[in-house]
């Protein structure tokens, strides 16, 4: 099962909802491509990787995204992790349930970056703080950099 990174047409501004998929928690962020602004949105619980789809539907209704982006958890060496197939399945279920295209991007080190970002911005300990939504934000920032790079190439033609 393969998930594309970007749509064929990256010439339009888009609103995107991203997911940091996990079997117990799923971090969600949202953003738009014009200024590549992103924000952490929510952390929802999952039971063995299955989210509360009604919670996701409510967020989709509020934000009306053009696309979904799911972080793909590869191992540090680039090999497939045990969680990768489940994240791909989640992305396909998002697309199937909501009829919104889903894309994937390598999320290696997003949780580590989220911890660093949280500590830098809040100057507090991470004890008890869940950072899955911030990890989803970092996933989306990474995706927007690819999307906007492709948009610039398109505009340069």
N, C-alpha and C positions, 0 to 999 in steps of 0.2 A: 504494500500500500504506500503510495507516494503522494505527497502534498506539495503543491507548487508554493513557491515563496511569494510571488507577485502576480497580479493579474496581467493579462496581455496589454491592456490599456492603462497606463499610469499617467495619463494627461489631465485627469480631472481631480479636483479637490474631493476628499472623502473623509467620512467619519468612520472610525474603526474601533471595535471592541476587542481587547486582547485578554488572553487567559493564560495563567500559570497553573497548568493542570497538575493535580495531585490526587492520590487515592483517598485522602482525608479532608483536604482543603483545596479550594480552587480560588486563586487570586484573579481579580478582574480589574481592568483599567480601560479607560476610554480616551480618545484623542481625535484630533483632526489634522489633516495633512498640510493645510495652508501655512500654518506657522509651526507645525510639528509639536503643538502643545499636547501634553498628556496629563492625566491625573489618575491616581489610584481611586478605585470606585468601591470595591466591596471584596470581602472574603466570604465565600459560602462553603458550607460543609458538604462533604461527599461521603457516601457510604460505599466503601470498596470501589471508589472511583465514579460512582453514579451520583450526579448532583441533584439538587432539587430543581427540576426543570422549570417549575413555576417562578422561582426566584430569578432565574436567567431570563425567562420570558418577560417578566416585569421590567428588568433592566433594559432589555432590547426595546420594549415599548417606549420607555422613557428617552432613550438615546438614539434610536432609529439608525443603527450603523449600516454602512454600505458593505462592510466586510468584517469578518472575524479573523483574528490572528491567534494561533495557538503556539506557545513555546514548545519546541521539540527538544526533549531532554536526552541529548547525546552524551556519551561518556567523554571525559576530558580528552582522550586520545582520538575522538571522532567516531568511535565505534558505536553501534546501537546499544542503548541502555535497556534494562528490563522494562522501564516505564514508557519507552518510545512507542511501542505498538498500541498501548492503551491511550496515549495522547493523540495518536493518529485516529484511532477509533472515535475518541471524543470529538475531534474536529469534524469528522464525517457525520457524526450524529448531530452536531450543531447545524451543519449545512442541511441535512435531511429534515430536521424538525422545523427550522426557521426559514429555509430557502434563501439563505444569505451565503455567498461564497466564503469559504474558509481557506486560509493560507497558513503556512507554518514557517517558523524561523528558528534557527539554532538558538537555544537558550542557555548554553553552557555558561556558567558563572553568574547567571542573573540573580540568583539568591544571594550569593556573596556580594555582588554589587549593590543589591537592595539593602543589605545590612549596613554596608559602608555609607550609602546615601542617607539612610535613616539616622545613623549615628552622627554624620556630618551636619545634617539639617537640624537635628533636635538636641544634639550634644547630651544625650542621655544613654543610659544603658538599654540594651535590647531585652533585658529580662522580662519575660512575659509578653513581649510585643510580637505579633504575627506580622510578617513582612511579605506575604504572598501577593497582596495587591500592589505593593511597590515593585516586586519582581515582575508582575504583569505590566506595570508601567515601563520598566526597563526593556522588556521584550518588545513593547510597542514602539519605544524610541528607536530601538535597533531596526525594526521593520520600516519605520518612517524614513530612516536614513537611506535604506535601500530603495524605497518607493520614490523618494524625492531625487535620488541619483538617477534613476531610470526616467523620471519626469524631465529632468534637465537634459538628458541625452535626447529625448523625444523632441524637446523644444529647440535644441541646437540644430536639428535637421533642416 
